[in-house]
Amino acid sequence: MSTLKKEIEKHIKKLVNPLKEEEELLAALKGKMTKKELKLLKGWAEGIDTEEIRTKLNLDETHYGELSSKLIKKLNQEKIKQAICI
């Protein structure tokens, strides 16, 4: 299983159906998330250090926290779940 799929599964509270394959998953996420949210998710999946992610995305601690929260909330929305699941 890809690291991106594992990362997404970590943040979704209730996942009924399995996630799509990575290429389809990325395509679905690109339409539903901002570029920064997607880069943050990929950074988490790759195991990149928080400081490095913040530097790459040009975020201070507050904005990093806000972006993280927003991303996790989005992943748990039904519309997004339907888009990323088989």
N, CA, C and O atoms as a Maestro MAE file, in Angstrom:
{
 s_m_m2io_version
 :::
 2.0.0
}

f_m_ct {
 s_m_title
 :::
 protein
 m_atom[344] {
  # First column is atom index #
  i_m_mmod_type
  r_m_x_coord
  r_m_y_coord
  r_m_z_coord
  i_m_residue_number
  s_m_chain_name
  s_m_pdb_residue_name
  s_m_pdb_atom_name
  i_m_atomic_number
  :::
  1 25 0.849 -1.192 0.000 1 A "MET " " N  " 7
  2 3 0.000 0.000 0.000 1 A "MET " " CA " 6
  3 2 0.886 1.243 0.000 1 A "MET " " C  " 6
  4 15 1.902 1.296 0.693 1 A "MET " " O  " 8
  5 25 0.493 2.224 -0.773 2 A "SER " " N  " 7
  6 3 1.295 3.437 -0.883 2 A "SER " " CA " 6
  7 2 1.277 4.234 0.417 2 A "SER " " C  " 6
  8 15 0.360 4.110 1.228 2 A "SER " " O  " 8
  9 25 2.305 5.049 0.594 3 A "THR " " N  " 7
  10 3 2.397 5.860 1.802 3 A "THR " " CA " 6
  11 2 1.310 6.926 1.830 3 A "THR " " C  " 6
  12 15 0.835 7.303 2.901 3 A "THR " " O  " 8
  13 25 0.910 7.418 0.641 4 A "LEU " " N  " 7
  14 3 -0.155 8.422 0.591 4 A "LEU " " CA " 6
  15 2 -1.469 7.827 1.086 4 A "LEU " " C  " 6
  16 15 -2.190 8.460 1.858 4 A "LEU " " O  " 8
  17 25 -1.778 6.616 0.643 5 A "LYS " " N  " 7
  18 3 -3.013 5.955 1.083 5 A "LYS " " CA " 6
  19 2 -2.987 5.725 2.598 5 A "LYS " " C  " 6
  20 15 -3.986 5.946 3.282 5 A "LYS " " O  " 8
  21 25 -1.845 5.283 3.112 6 A "LYS " " N  " 7
  22 3 -1.722 5.056 4.561 6 A "LYS " " CA " 6
  23 2 -1.928 6.349 5.334 6 A "LYS " " C  " 6
  24 15 -2.602 6.366 6.364 6 A "LYS " " O  " 8
  25 25 -1.341 7.436 4.828 7 A "GLU " " N  " 7
  26 3 -1.455 8.739 5.492 7 A "GLU " " CA " 6
  27 2 -2.905 9.203 5.512 7 A "GLU " " C  " 6
  28 15 -3.384 9.702 6.530 7 A "GLU " " O  " 8
  29 25 -3.596 9.044 4.406 8 A "ILE " " N  " 7
  30 3 -5.006 9.460 4.338 8 A "ILE " " CA " 6
  31 2 -5.840 8.618 5.302 8 A "ILE " " C  " 6
  32 15 -6.694 9.149 6.012 8 A "ILE " " O  " 8
  33 25 -5.597 7.318 5.329 9 A "GLU " " N  " 7
  34 3 -6.352 6.437 6.231 9 A "GLU " " CA " 6
  35 2 -6.139 6.812 7.696 9 A "GLU " " C  " 6
  36 15 -7.037 6.623 8.517 9 A "GLU " " O  " 8
  37 25 -4.960 7.341 8.033 10 A "LYS " " N  " 7
  38 3 -4.680 7.759 9.412 10 A "LYS " " CA " 6
  39 2 -5.594 8.891 9.856 10 A "LYS " " C  " 6
  40 15 -5.961 8.981 11.028 10 A "LYS " " O  " 8
  41 25 -5.962 9.762 8.906 11 A "HIS " " N  " 7
  42 3 -6.689 10.979 9.254 11 A "HIS " " CA " 6
  43 2 -8.193 10.891 9.045 11 A "HIS " " C  " 6
  44 15 -8.923 11.774 9.495 11 A "HIS " " O  " 8
  45 25 -8.671 9.856 8.378 12 A "ILE " " N  " 7
  46 3 -10.105 9.717 8.172 12 A "ILE " " CA " 6
  47 2 -10.694 8.907 9.323 12 A "ILE " " C  " 6
  48 15 -10.243 7.801 9.622 12 A "ILE " " O  " 8
  49 25 -11.714 9.484 9.962 13 A "LYS " " N  " 7
  50 3 -12.308 8.840 11.137 13 A "LYS " " CA " 6
  51 2 -13.041 7.553 10.792 13 A "LYS " " C  " 6
  52 15 -12.878 6.545 11.480 13 A "LYS " " O  " 8
  53 25 -13.851 7.575 9.732 14 A "LYS " " N  " 7
  54 3 -14.633 6.392 9.380 14 A "LYS " " CA " 6
  55 2 -14.546 6.176 7.880 14 A "LYS " " C  " 6
  56 15 -15.105 6.942 7.095 14 A "LYS " " O  " 8
  57 25 -13.843 5.130 7.493 15 A "LEU " " N  " 7
  58 3 -13.658 4.821 6.084 15 A "LEU " " CA " 6
  59 2 -14.372 3.517 5.780 15 A "LEU " " C  " 6
  60 15 -13.958 2.459 6.254 15 A "LEU " " O  " 8
  61 25 -15.438 3.578 4.998 16 A "VAL " " N  " 7
  62 3 -16.265 2.414 4.703 16 A "VAL " " CA " 6
  63 2 -15.703 1.615 3.523 16 A "VAL " " C  " 6
  64 15 -15.608 0.389 3.589 16 A "VAL " " O  " 8
  65 25 -15.336 2.306 2.454 17 A "ASN " " N  " 7
  66 3 -14.816 1.654 1.252 17 A "ASN " " CA " 6
  67 2 -13.305 1.856 1.141 17 A "ASN " " C  " 6
  68 15 -12.766 2.807 1.708 17 A "ASN " " O  " 8
  69 25 -12.617 0.972 0.416 18 A "PRO " " N  " 7
  70 3 -11.176 1.155 0.231 18 A "PRO " " CA " 6
  71 2 -10.875 2.365 -0.657 18 A "PRO " " C  " 6
  72 15 -11.699 2.777 -1.474 18 A "PRO " " O  " 8
  73 25 -9.685 2.918 -0.478 19 A "LEU " " N  " 7
  74 3 -9.270 4.069 -1.278 19 A "LEU " " CA " 6
  75 2 -8.873 3.640 -2.684 19 A "LEU " " C  " 6
  76 15 -8.502 2.489 -2.913 19 A "LEU " " O  " 8
  77 25 -8.954 4.577 -3.620 20 A "LYS " " N  " 7
  78 3 -8.545 4.324 -5.001 20 A "LYS " " CA " 6
  79 2 -7.029 4.132 -5.052 20 A "LYS " " C  " 6
  80 15 -6.327 4.367 -4.068 20 A "LYS " " O  " 8
  81 25 -6.540 3.702 -6.213 21 A "GLU " " N  " 7
  82 3 -5.099 3.580 -6.406 21 A "GLU " " CA " 6
  83 2 -4.485 4.978 -6.416 21 A "GLU " " C  " 6
  84 15 -5.179 5.969 -6.643 21 A "GLU " " O  " 8
  85 25 -3.186 5.045 -6.170 22 A "GLU " " N  " 7
  86 3 -2.526 6.334 -5.945 22 A "GLU " " CA " 6
  87 2 -2.733 7.361 -7.060 22 A "GLU " " C  " 6
  88 15 -2.996 8.526 -6.761 22 A "GLU " " O  " 8
  89 25 -2.627 6.977 -8.314 23 A "GLU " " N  " 7
  90 3 -2.790 7.938 -9.404 23 A "GLU " " CA " 6
  91 2 -4.202 8.521 -9.432 23 A "GLU " " C  " 6
  92 15 -4.380 9.727 -9.603 23 A "GLU " " O  " 8
  93 25 -5.195 7.663 -9.265 24 A "GLU " " N  " 7
  94 3 -6.588 8.118 -9.240 24 A "GLU " " CA " 6
  95 2 -6.844 8.968 -7.994 24 A "GLU " " C  " 6
  96 15 -7.578 9.955 -8.037 24 A "GLU " " O  " 8
  97 25 -6.234 8.570 -6.905 25 A "LEU " " N  " 7
  98 3 -6.368 9.277 -5.637 25 A "LEU " " CA " 6
  99 2 -5.836 10.700 -5.774 25 A "LEU " " C  " 6
  100 15 -6.499 11.653 -5.365 25 A "LEU " " O  " 8
  101 25 -4.657 10.844 -6.341 26 A "LEU " " N  " 7
  102 3 -4.066 12.171 -6.544 26 A "LEU " " CA " 6
  103 2 -4.927 13.032 -7.460 26 A "LEU " " C  " 6
  104 15 -5.117 14.220 -7.203 26 A "LEU " " O  " 8
  105 25 -5.442 12.441 -8.517 27 A "ALA " " N  " 7
  106 3 -6.303 13.189 -9.443 27 A "ALA " " CA " 6
  107 2 -7.554 13.701 -8.726 27 A "ALA " " C  " 6
  108 15 -7.963 14.844 -8.928 27 A "ALA " " O  " 8
  109 25 -8.156 12.861 -7.897 28 A "ALA " " N  " 7
  110 3 -9.361 13.257 -7.156 28 A "ALA " " CA " 6
  111 2 -9.035 14.351 -6.133 28 A "ALA " " C  " 6
  112 15 -9.802 15.299 -5.963 28 A "ALA " " O  " 8
  113 25 -7.899 14.210 -5.459 29 A "LEU " " N  " 7
  114 3 -7.515 15.193 -4.440 29 A "LEU " " CA " 6
  115 2 -7.169 16.543 -5.055 29 A "LEU " " C  " 6
  116 15 -7.455 17.581 -4.457 29 A "LEU " " O  " 8
  117 25 -6.563 16.548 -6.230 30 A "LYS " " N  " 7
  118 3 -6.195 17.809 -6.884 30 A "LYS " " CA " 6
  119 2 -7.421 18.669 -7.152 30 A "LYS " " C  " 6
  120 15 -7.337 19.896 -7.108 30 A "LYS " " O  " 8
  121 25 -8.542 18.046 -7.425 31 A "GLY " " N  " 7
  122 3 -9.761 18.794 -7.675 31 A "GLY " " CA " 6
  123 2 -10.472 19.267 -6.422 31 A "GLY " " C  " 6
  124 15 -11.341 20.137 -6.490 31 A "GLY " " O  " 8
  125 25 -10.117 18.709 -5.288 32 A "LYS " " N  " 7
  126 3 -10.831 19.014 -4.050 32 A "LYS " " CA " 6
  127 2 -10.026 19.832 -3.038 32 A "LYS " " C  " 6
  128 15 -10.598 20.391 -2.102 32 A "LYS " " O  " 8
  129 25 -8.708 19.905 -3.217 33 A "MET " " N  " 7
  130 3 -7.855 20.568 -2.230 33 A "MET " " CA " 6
  131 2 -7.023 21.674 -2.864 33 A "MET " " C  " 6
  132 15 -6.826 21.712 -4.078 33 A "MET " " O  " 8
  133 25 -6.542 22.571 -2.014 34 A "THR " " N  " 7
  134 3 -5.636 23.604 -2.503 34 A "THR " " CA " 6
  135 2 -4.264 22.966 -2.720 34 A "THR " " C  " 6
  136 15 -3.999 21.864 -2.241 34 A "THR " " O  " 8
  137 25 -3.404 23.668 -3.443 35 A "LYS " " N  " 7
  138 3 -2.059 23.157 -3.706 35 A "LYS " " CA " 6
  139 2 -1.286 22.972 -2.407 35 A "LYS " " C  " 6
  140 15 -0.571 21.984 -2.238 35 A "LYS " " O  " 8
  141 25 -1.434 23.931 -1.484 36 A "LYS " " N  " 7
  142 3 -0.719 23.830 -0.210 36 A "LYS " " CA " 6
  143 2 -1.206 22.633 0.607 36 A "LYS " " C  " 6
  144 15 -0.401 21.931 1.220 36 A "LYS " " O  " 8
  145 25 -2.516 22.399 0.618 37 A "GLU " " N  " 7
  146 3 -3.060 21.255 1.359 37 A "GLU " " CA " 6
  147 2 -2.506 19.952 0.785 37 A "GLU " " C  " 6
  148 15 -2.129 19.048 1.530 37 A "GLU " " O  " 8
  149 25 -2.461 19.865 -0.525 38 A "LEU " " N  " 7
  150 3 -1.962 18.663 -1.177 38 A "LEU " " CA " 6
  151 2 -0.471 18.463 -0.899 38 A "LEU " " C  " 6
  152 15 -0.027 17.343 -0.649 38 A "LEU " " O  " 8
  153 25 0.295 19.547 -0.942 39 A "LYS " " N  " 7
  154 3 1.732 19.460 -0.640 39 A "LYS " " CA " 6
  155 2 1.953 19.048 0.810 39 A "LYS " " C  " 6
  156 15 2.868 18.280 1.106 39 A "LYS " " O  " 8
  157 25 1.123 19.552 1.708 40 A "LEU " " N  " 7
  158 3 1.224 19.184 3.115 40 A "LEU " " CA " 6
  159 2 0.943 17.697 3.298 40 A "LEU " " C  " 6
  160 15 1.677 17.009 4.007 40 A "LEU " " O  " 8
  161 25 -0.101 17.203 2.670 41 A "LEU " " N  " 7
  162 3 -0.451 15.787 2.754 41 A "LEU " " CA " 6
  163 2 0.672 14.913 2.201 41 A "LEU " " C  " 6
  164 15 1.027 13.897 2.798 41 A "LEU " " O  " 8
  165 25 1.226 15.313 1.059 42 A "LYS " " N  " 7
  166 3 2.343 14.559 0.472 42 A "LYS " " CA " 6
  167 2 3.558 14.586 1.398 42 A "LYS " " C  " 6
  168 15 4.260 13.584 1.536 42 A "LYS " " O  " 8
  169 25 3.804 15.727 2.029 43 A "GLY " " N  " 7
  170 3 4.917 15.838 2.971 43 A "GLY " " CA " 6
  171 2 4.753 14.890 4.142 43 A "GLY " " C  " 6
  172 15 5.702 14.223 4.553 43 A "GLY " " O  " 8
  173 25 3.539 14.833 4.677 44 A "TRP " " N  " 7
  174 3 3.267 13.892 5.769 44 A "TRP " " CA " 6
  175 2 3.503 12.460 5.308 44 A "TRP " " C  " 6
  176 15 4.116 11.663 6.018 44 A "TRP " " O  " 8
  177 25 3.012 12.140 4.117 45 A "ALA " " N  " 7
  178 3 3.132 10.785 3.589 45 A "ALA " " CA " 6
  179 2 4.591 10.387 3.384 45 A "ALA " " C  " 6
  180 15 4.958 9.227 3.574 45 A "ALA " " O  " 8
  181 25 5.410 11.345 2.999 46 A "GLU " " N  " 7
  182 3 6.829 11.072 2.767 46 A "GLU " " CA " 6
  183 2 7.643 11.104 4.052 46 A "GLU " " C  " 6
  184 15 8.837 10.806 4.042 46 A "GLU " " O  " 8
  185 25 7.002 11.463 5.154 47 A "GLY " " N  " 7
  186 3 7.691 11.486 6.447 47 A "GLY " " CA " 6
  187 2 8.631 12.666 6.615 47 A "GLY " " C  " 6
  188 15 9.589 12.602 7.385 47 A "GLY " " O  " 8
  189 25 8.353 13.746 5.891 48 A "ILE " " N  " 7
  190 3 9.207 14.937 5.978 48 A "ILE " " CA " 6
  191 2 8.958 15.639 7.312 48 A "ILE " " C  " 6
  192 15 7.822 15.725 7.779 48 A "ILE " " O  " 8
  193 25 10.023 16.132 7.909 49 A "ASP " " N  " 7
  194 3 9.985 16.849 9.178 49 A "ASP " " CA " 6
  195 2 9.060 18.069 9.081 49 A "ASP " " C  " 6
  196 15 9.013 18.742 8.052 49 A "ASP " " O  " 8
  197 25 8.335 18.338 10.155 50 A "THR " " N  " 7
  198 3 7.391 19.454 10.209 50 A "THR " " CA " 6
  199 2 8.058 20.777 9.859 50 A "THR " " C  " 6
  200 15 7.500 21.575 9.107 50 A "THR " " O  " 8
  201 25 9.253 21.012 10.403 51 A "GLU " " N  " 7
  202 3 9.965 22.264 10.120 51 A "GLU " " CA " 6
  203 2 10.263 22.403 8.633 51 A "GLU " " C  " 6
  204 15 10.133 23.488 8.066 51 A "GLU " " O  " 8
  205 25 10.660 21.310 8.009 52 A "GLU " " N  " 7
  206 3 10.980 21.331 6.584 52 A "GLU " " CA " 6
  207 2 9.723 21.616 5.753 52 A "GLU " " C  " 6
  208 15 9.769 22.371 4.782 52 A "GLU " " O  " 8
  209 25 8.613 21.010 6.142 53 A "ILE " " N  " 7
  210 3 7.342 21.253 5.442 53 A "ILE " " CA " 6
  211 2 6.955 22.719 5.582 53 A "ILE " " C  " 6
  212 15 6.561 23.362 4.610 53 A "ILE " " O  " 8
  213 25 7.070 23.239 6.795 54 A "ARG " " N  " 7
  214 3 6.719 24.644 7.031 54 A "ARG " " CA " 6
  215 2 7.583 25.574 6.184 54 A "ARG " " C  " 6
  216 15 7.093 26.562 5.636 54 A "ARG " " O  " 8
  217 25 8.867 25.251 6.083 55 A "THR " " N  " 7
  218 3 9.779 26.076 5.283 55 A "THR " " CA " 6
  219 2 9.410 26.006 3.807 55 A "THR " " C  " 6
  220 15 9.338 27.032 3.131 55 A "THR " " O  " 8
  221 25 9.174 24.785 3.304 56 A "LYS " " N  " 7
  222 3 8.819 24.611 1.892 56 A "LYS " " CA " 6
  223 2 7.532 25.342 1.535 56 A "LYS " " C  " 6
  224 15 7.413 25.914 0.451 56 A "LYS " " O  " 8
  225 25 6.574 25.319 2.448 57 A "LEU " " N  " 7
  226 3 5.271 25.938 2.186 57 A "LEU " " CA " 6
  227 2 5.191 27.383 2.670 57 A "LEU " " C  " 6
  228 15 4.160 28.041 2.528 57 A "LEU " " O  " 8
  229 25 6.298 27.869 3.247 58 A "ASN " " N  " 7
  230 3 6.371 29.242 3.744 58 A "ASN " " CA " 6
  231 2 5.262 29.534 4.764 58 A "ASN " " C  " 6
  232 15 4.513 30.500 4.626 58 A "ASN " " O  " 8
  233 25 5.176 28.680 5.790 59 A "LEU " " N  " 7
  234 3 4.133 28.804 6.815 59 A "LEU " " CA " 6
  235 2 4.761 29.010 8.190 59 A "LEU " " C  " 6
  236 15 5.786 28.409 8.511 59 A "LEU " " O  " 8
  237 25 4.134 29.865 9.000 60 A "ASP " " N  " 7
  238 3 4.556 29.944 10.398 60 A "ASP " " CA " 6
  239 2 3.780 28.876 11.173 60 A "ASP " " C  " 6
  240 15 2.941 28.175 10.606 60 A "ASP " " O  " 8
  241 25 4.064 28.758 12.467 61 A "GLU " " N  " 7
  242 3 3.423 27.698 13.268 61 A "GLU " " CA " 6
  243 2 1.902 27.791 13.255 61 A "GLU " " C  " 6
  244 15 1.217 26.777 13.116 61 A "GLU " " O  " 8
  245 25 1.377 28.993 13.398 62 A "THR " " N  " 7
  246 3 -0.075 29.189 13.442 62 A "THR " " CA " 6
  247 2 -0.727 28.749 12.142 62 A "THR " " C  " 6
  248 15 -1.710 28.009 12.154 62 A "THR " " O  " 8
  249 25 -0.177 29.205 11.018 63 A "HIS " " N  " 7
  250 3 -0.772 28.856 9.727 63 A "HIS " " CA " 6
  251 2 -0.604 27.372 9.411 63 A "HIS " " C  " 6
  252 15 -1.462 26.770 8.767 63 A "HIS " " O  " 8
  253 25 0.503 26.786 9.865 64 A "TYR " " N  " 7
  254 3 0.698 25.351 9.672 64 A "TYR " " CA " 6
  255 2 -0.402 24.573 10.413 64 A "TYR " " C  " 6
  256 15 -0.983 23.634 9.869 64 A "TYR " " O  " 8
  257 25 -0.673 24.974 11.650 65 A "GLY " " N  " 7
  258 3 -1.726 24.329 12.437 65 A "GLY " " CA " 6
  259 2 -3.090 24.483 11.813 65 A "GLY " " C  " 6
  260 15 -3.876 23.537 11.772 65 A "GLY " " O  " 8
  261 25 -3.375 25.692 11.321 66 A "GLU " " N  " 7
  262 3 -4.663 25.951 10.678 66 A "GLU " " CA " 6
  263 2 -4.817 25.119 9.406 66 A "GLU " " C  " 6
  264 15 -5.875 24.542 9.158 66 A "GLU " " O  " 8
  265 25 -3.746 25.061 8.597 67 A "LEU " " N  " 7
  266 3 -3.781 24.294 7.353 67 A "LEU " " CA " 6
  267 2 -3.952 22.802 7.643 67 A "LEU " " C  " 6
  268 15 -4.694 22.109 6.946 67 A "LEU " " O  " 8
  269 25 -3.270 22.320 8.662 68 A "SER " " N  " 7
  270 3 -3.375 20.911 9.051 68 A "SER " " CA " 6
  271 2 -4.805 20.568 9.459 68 A "SER " " C  " 6
  272 15 -5.360 19.561 9.018 68 A "SER " " O  " 8
  273 25 -5.394 21.408 10.300 69 A "SER " " N  " 7
  274 3 -6.769 21.189 10.754 69 A "SER " " CA " 6
  275 2 -7.747 21.204 9.587 69 A "SER " " C  " 6
  276 15 -8.633 20.355 9.491 69 A "SER " " O  " 8
  277 25 -7.572 22.178 8.706 70 A "LYS " " N  " 7
  278 3 -8.455 22.312 7.546 70 A "LYS " " CA " 6
  279 2 -8.348 21.090 6.641 70 A "LYS " " C  " 6
  280 15 -9.351 20.596 6.126 70 A "LYS " " O  " 8
  281 25 -7.133 20.615 6.455 71 A "LEU " " N  " 7
  282 3 -6.890 19.440 5.617 71 A "LEU " " CA " 6
  283 2 -7.581 18.203 6.194 71 A "LEU " " C  " 6
  284 15 -8.239 17.463 5.463 71 A "LEU " " O  " 8
  285 25 -7.436 17.979 7.486 72 A "ILE " " N  " 7
  286 3 -8.043 16.809 8.125 72 A "ILE " " CA " 6
  287 2 -9.570 16.902 8.076 72 A "ILE " " C  " 6
  288 15 -10.245 15.896 7.855 72 A "ILE " " O  " 8
  289 25 -10.114 18.098 8.279 73 A "LYS " " N  " 7
  290 3 -11.568 18.279 8.178 73 A "LYS " " CA " 6
  291 2 -12.049 17.959 6.767 73 A "LYS " " C  " 6
  292 15 -13.076 17.305 6.585 73 A "LYS " " O  " 8
  293 25 -11.302 18.426 5.772 74 A "LYS " " N  " 7
  294 3 -11.682 18.160 4.377 74 A "LYS " " CA " 6
  295 2 -11.671 16.666 4.093 74 A "LYS " " C  " 6
  296 15 -12.586 16.151 3.451 74 A "LYS " " O  " 8
  297 25 -10.647 15.969 4.562 75 A "LEU " " N  " 7
  298 3 -10.558 14.526 4.313 75 A "LEU " " CA " 6
  299 2 -11.741 13.773 4.900 75 A "LEU " " C  " 6
  300 15 -12.084 12.690 4.427 75 A "LEU " " O  " 8
  301 25 -12.361 14.333 5.920 76 A "ASN " " N  " 7
  302 3 -13.480 13.671 6.581 76 A "ASN " " CA " 6
  303 2 -14.845 14.103 6.043 76 A "ASN " " C  " 6
  304 15 -15.874 13.644 6.539 76 A "ASN " " O  " 8
  305 25 -14.868 14.975 5.041 77 A "GLN " " N  " 7
  306 3 -16.143 15.364 4.422 77 A "GLN " " CA " 6
  307 2 -16.619 14.241 3.505 77 A "GLN " " C  " 6
  308 15 -15.818 13.600 2.825 77 A "GLN " " O  " 8
  309 25 -17.913 14.014 3.495 78 A "GLU " " N  " 7
  310 3 -18.479 12.924 2.702 78 A "GLU " " CA " 6
  311 2 -18.187 13.064 1.209 78 A "GLU " " C  " 6
  312 15 -17.904 12.070 0.540 78 A "GLU " " O  " 8
  313 25 -18.253 14.282 0.683 79 A "LYS " " N  " 7
  314 3 -17.986 14.482 -0.743 79 A "LYS " " CA " 6
  315 2 -16.561 14.051 -1.101 79 A "LYS " " C  " 6
  316 15 -16.333 13.432 -2.140 79 A "LYS " " O  " 8
  317 25 -15.629 14.378 -0.246 80 A "ILE " " N  " 7
  318 3 -14.222 14.014 -0.499 80 A "ILE " " CA " 6
  319 2 -14.070 12.487 -0.370 80 A "ILE " " C  " 6
  320 15 -13.415 11.855 -1.200 80 A "ILE " " O  " 8
  321 25 -14.667 11.911 0.652 81 A "LYS " " N  " 7
  322 3 -14.585 10.460 0.825 81 A "LYS " " CA " 6
  323 2 -15.117 9.735 -0.399 81 A "LYS " " C  " 6
  324 15 -14.521 8.760 -0.856 81 A "LYS " " O  " 8
  325 25 -16.244 10.212 -0.933 82 A "GLN " " N  " 7
  326 3 -16.826 9.588 -2.119 82 A "GLN " " CA " 6
  327 2 -15.891 9.712 -3.320 82 A "GLN " " C  " 6
  328 15 -15.811 8.803 -4.146 82 A "GLN " " O  " 8
  329 25 -15.190 10.831 -3.413 83 A "ALA " " N  " 7
  330 3 -14.289 11.073 -4.548 83 A "ALA " " CA " 6
  331 2 -13.027 10.206 -4.484 83 A "ALA " " C  " 6
  332 15 -12.479 9.828 -5.519 83 A "ALA " " O  " 8
  333 25 -12.568 9.892 -3.263 84 A "ILE " " N  " 7
  334 3 -11.297 9.167 -3.138 84 A "ILE " " CA " 6
  335 2 -11.449 7.684 -2.889 84 A "ILE " " C  " 6
  336 15 -10.459 6.953 -2.884 84 A "ILE " " O  " 8
  337 25 -12.669 7.227 -2.682 85 A "CYS " " N  " 7
  338 3 -12.913 5.806 -2.443 85 A "CYS " " CA " 6
  339 2 -13.411 5.122 -3.704 85 A "CYS " " C  " 6
  340 15 -13.959 5.758 -4.605 85 A "CYS " " O  " 8
  341 25 -13.209 3.812 -3.748 86 A "ILE " " N  " 7
  342 3 -13.647 3.000 -4.887 86 A "ILE " " CA " 6
  343 2 -15.166 2.919 -4.893 86 A "ILE " " C  " 6
  344 15 -15.747 2.281 -5.771 86 A "ILE " " O  " 8
  :::
 }
 m_bond[343] {
  # First column is bond index #
  i_m_from
  i_m_to
  i_m_order
  :::
  1 1 2 1
  2 2 3 1
  3 3 4 2
  4 3 5 1
  5 5 6 1
  6 6 7 1
  7 7 8 2
  8 7 9 1
  9 9 10 1
  10 10 11 1
  11 11 12 2
  12 11 13 1
  13 13 14 1
  14 14 15 1
  15 15 16 2
  16 15 17 1
  17 17 18 1
  18 18 19 1
  19 19 20 2
  20 19 21 1
  21 21 22 1
  22 22 23 1
  23 23 24 2
  24 23 25 1
  25 25 26 1
  26 26 27 1
  27 27 28 2
  28 27 29 1
  29 29 30 1
  30 30 31 1
  31 31 32 2
  32 31 33 1
  33 33 34 1
  34 34 35 1
  35 35 36 2
  36 35 37 1
  37 37 38 1
  38 38 39 1
  39 39 40 2
  40 39 41 1
  41 41 42 1
  42 42 43 1
  43 43 44 2
  44 43 45 1
  45 45 46 1
  46 46 47 1
  47 47 48 2
  48 47 49 1
  49 49 50 1
  50 50 51 1
  51 51 52 2
  52 51 53 1
  53 53 54 1
  54 54 55 1
  55 55 56 2
  56 55 57 1
  57 57 58 1
  58 58 59 1
  59 59 60 2
  60 59 61 1
  61 61 62 1
  62 62 63 1
  63 63 64 2
  64 63 65 1
  65 65 66 1
  66 66 67 1
  67 67 68 2
  68 67 69 1
  69 69 70 1
  70 70 71 1
  71 71 72 2
  72 71 73 1
  73 73 74 1
  74 74 75 1
  75 75 76 2
  76 75 77 1
  77 77 78 1
  78 78 79 1
  79 79 80 2
  80 79 81 1
  81 81 82 1
  82 82 83 1
  83 83 84 2
  84 83 85 1
  85 85 86 1
  86 86 87 1
  87 87 88 2
  88 87 89 1
  89 89 90 1
  90 90 91 1
  91 91 92 2
  92 91 93 1
  93 93 94 1
  94 94 95 1
  95 95 96 2
  96 95 97 1
  97 97 98 1
  98 98 99 1
  99 99 100 2
  100 99 101 1
  101 101 102 1
  102 102 103 1
  103 103 104 2
  104 103 105 1
  105 105 106 1
  106 106 107 1
  107 107 108 2
  108 107 109 1
  109 109 110 1
  110 110 111 1
  111 111 112 2
  112 111 113 1
  113 113 114 1
  114 114 115 1
  115 115 116 2
  116 115 117 1
  117 117 118 1
  118 118 119 1
  119 119 120 2
  120 119 121 1
  121 121 122 1
  122 122 123 1
  123 123 124 2
  124 123 125 1
  125 125 126 1
  126 126 127 1
  127 127 128 2
  128 127 129 1
  129 129 130 1
  130 130 131 1
  131 131 132 2
  132 131 133 1
  133 133 134 1
  134 134 135 1
  135 135 136 2
  136 135 137 1
  137 137 138 1
  138 138 139 1
  139 139 140 2
  140 139 141 1
  141 141 142 1
  142 142 143 1
  143 143 144 2
  144 143 145 1
  145 145 146 1
  146 146 147 1
  147 147 148 2
  148 147 149 1
  149 149 150 1
  150 150 151 1
  151 151 152 2
  152 151 153 1
  153 153 154 1
  154 154 155 1
  155 155 156 2
  156 155 157 1
  157 157 158 1
  158 158 159 1
  159 159 160 2
  160 159 161 1
  161 161 162 1
  162 162 163 1
  163 163 164 2
  164 163 165 1
  165 165 166 1
  166 166 167 1
  167 167 168 2
  168 167 169 1
  169 169 170 1
  170 170 171 1
  171 171 172 2
  172 171 173 1
  173 173 174 1
  174 174 175 1
  175 175 176 2
  176 175 177 1
  177 177 178 1
  178 178 179 1
  179 179 180 2
  180 179 181 1
  181 181 182 1
  182 182 183 1
  183 183 184 2
  184 183 185 1
  185 185 186 1
  186 186 187 1
  187 187 188 2
  188 187 189 1
  189 189 190 1
  190 190 191 1
  191 191 192 2
  192 191 193 1
  193 193 194 1
  194 194 195 1
  195 195 196 2
  196 195 197 1
  197 197 198 1
  198 198 199 1
  199 199 200 2
  200 199 201 1
  201 201 202 1
  202 202 203 1
  203 203 204 2
  204 203 205 1
  205 205 206 1
  206 206 207 1
  207 207 208 2
  208 207 209 1
  209 209 210 1
  210 210 211 1
  211 211 212 2
  212 211 213 1
  213 213 214 1
  214 214 215 1
  215 215 216 2
  216 215 217 1
  217 217 218 1
  218 218 219 1
  219 219 220 2
  220 219 221 1
  221 221 222 1
  222 222 223 1
  223 223 224 2
  224 223 225 1
  225 225 226 1
  226 226 227 1
  227 227 228 2
  228 227 229 1
  229 229 230 1
  230 230 231 1
  231 231 232 2
  232 231 233 1
  233 233 234 1
  234 234 235 1
  235 235 236 2
  236 235 237 1
  237 237 238 1
  238 238 239 1
  239 239 240 2
  240 239 241 1
  241 241 242 1
  242 242 243 1
  243 243 244 2
  244 243 245 1
  245 245 246 1
  246 246 247 1
  247 247 248 2
  248 247 249 1
  249 249 250 1
  250 250 251 1
  251 251 252 2
  252 251 253 1
  253 253 254 1
  254 254 255 1
  255 255 256 2
  256 255 257 1
  257 257 258 1
  258 258 259 1
  259 259 260 2
  260 259 261 1
  261 261 262 1
  262 262 263 1
  263 263 264 2
  264 263 265 1
  265 265 266 1
  266 266 267 1
  267 267 268 2
  268 267 269 1
  269 269 270 1
  270 270 271 1
  271 271 272 2
  272 271 273 1
  273 273 274 1
  274 274 275 1
  275 275 276 2
  276 275 277 1
  277 277 278 1
  278 278 279 1
  279 279 280 2
  280 279 281 1
  281 281 282 1
  282 282 283 1
  283 283 284 2
  284 283 285 1
  285 285 286 1
  286 286 287 1
  287 287 288 2
  288 287 289 1
  289 289 290 1
  290 290 291 1
  291 291 292 2
  292 291 293 1
  293 293 294 1
  294 294 295 1
  295 295 296 2
  296 295 297 1
  297 297 298 1
  298 298 299 1
  299 299 300 2
  300 299 301 1
  301 301 302 1
  302 302 303 1
  303 303 304 2
  304 303 305 1
  305 305 306 1
  306 306 307 1
  307 307 308 2
  308 307 309 1
  309 309 310 1
  310 310 311 1
  311 311 312 2
  312 311 313 1
  313 313 314 1
  314 314 315 1
  315 315 316 2
  316 315 317 1
  317 317 318 1
  318 318 319 1
  319 319 320 2
  320 319 321 1
  321 321 322 1
  322 322 323 1
  323 323 324 2
  324 323 325 1
  325 325 326 1
  326 326 327 1
  327 327 328 2
  328 327 329 1
  329 329 330 1
  330 330 331 1
  331 331 332 2
  332 331 333 1
  333 333 334 1
  334 334 335 1
  335 335 336 2
  336 335 337 1
  337 337 338 1
  338 338 339 1
  339 339 340 2
  340 339 341 1
  341 341 342 1
  342 342 343 1
  343 343 344 2
  :::
 }
}
